[in-house]
Every structure is written in structure tokens, then in C-alpha cells.
Amino acid sequence: MNQGDLAAAVAEVIGGKKGDAAKAVEAVVDAIRDGLKRDGKVAITGFGSFETVRREAREGRNPRTGKPVQVAASTTVKFKPGKGLKDALNGGA
């Protein structure tokens, strides 16, 4: 499922236009992105939490040549599913 599919699903559930649902989905994604930039963590009760994690610079290997390469430091996002999502995926409510 991509962002367009998600917007279509939301439009179907609320009985609205796909364009309006697409704006709502985009607003939610933007809010999550802004929250991660600002606070480093976004928690959605029953769904899960997103949290930024800093990866330090390190030395890796080029898989083709085996030569060492420098991997730059970066910030990434980890997702931890909440109880409601886990239950839904494992046959619960």
C-alpha cells in the first residue's frame, strides 16, 4: 500500500473525496515528520511509535570489491508497533 492507496482507503471509509483524503493523509505524514524533527519521537496510541536514532560514522566494506569505505554518520527512524497493532496482526481485535 502506498500513500495514494491509503488516501483511497480513507476516502472510502469516511465517504469523502479522494482528493480531500489525500490532503489529510499528507497532513498526517507531514505532522509525523515535523514531530520527529522537533522532538525525536512521535507516539500514536494503539498503533506504535516512531523514534529517531543517530548512527555514528563507521567503516564498511564494498561488497563487490571488498575494499573498505567510509559510511557517513546519519539519523534514521525506528518504528515500534503498539499493542493494538500487534494484536490486530496476530488475529486479535
N, C-alpha and C positions, 0 to 999 in steps of 0.2 A: 504494500500500500504506500503510495506516495502522497504528497501534500494535496494534489488535485483530487485523488480518490478520497482522502479524508474530508475535504470540503464537500464532495458529493454526498458522502455518508451523513455528514452533519446536516446538510440541506434536506435530505430525505427524512431524517429523524424530526427536525423542527418544522418541516413543511414549508420551508422558505426557498428563496432563490439561491442557486449555486454560487452566484457572484457575491451575495451577502455573506454566505457561509465561508467562502474563500477569504474574504476580508477578516472575518472573525478568527479563522484558523491562523492566518498570517499575524494577526494581532497577538494571539496566544504565543506563537513561536517567537515573535519579537520581544514579548514580555519576559519569556524564559531566558532568551539571550541577554537582555539588559540586566536581569536579576543575577545571572551568572557573572557578568562583567562587574557589577556593583558589589555584590555580597559573596560571590563564590559558591552559593548554594541556593537551590530552588526546590522546595518540597511541595508535592501535591498529594494531599491526604487520600489514601486508598489507591493511589496509582504508583507513586515512587518519588525518589529524589534524585536530582542532578547535582553534581558537585565538581568543581574544578580541581585538578590535580597538576602540580608542577613536575615536569620531567627535566632532570638536570642534563647537561651536555654529557655525551659519552662517546666512546669509540665503538663503532660497529664494524661489520665486515661486508664487503661487496659479495653477494652470493655467487656471482658469475666468475669473478677473478680471485676471490679470497683475500684481496688486499684490504687493509684497514681504512676506514673512512670515519670522519668526524660527523656525529649526529648532533645537530644544534639543540639547545635547550628549548622546551616548548611547554605550553599549557594545554591540557586536554580535559575532556569531560568524562566522568564516570556516572553511570546510572545504577541506582539500587532500587529494584522493584519493591513496592509496598505489599502489605499483606493482602489487600483486596485484589491486586493484580495477580499475585501468586495463586490465590485461591481460585480465581476465575480461570487461569490457565491449567490448573490441576483438577478441574472438574467440580470445583466448589460453586458458591453462589455466583 
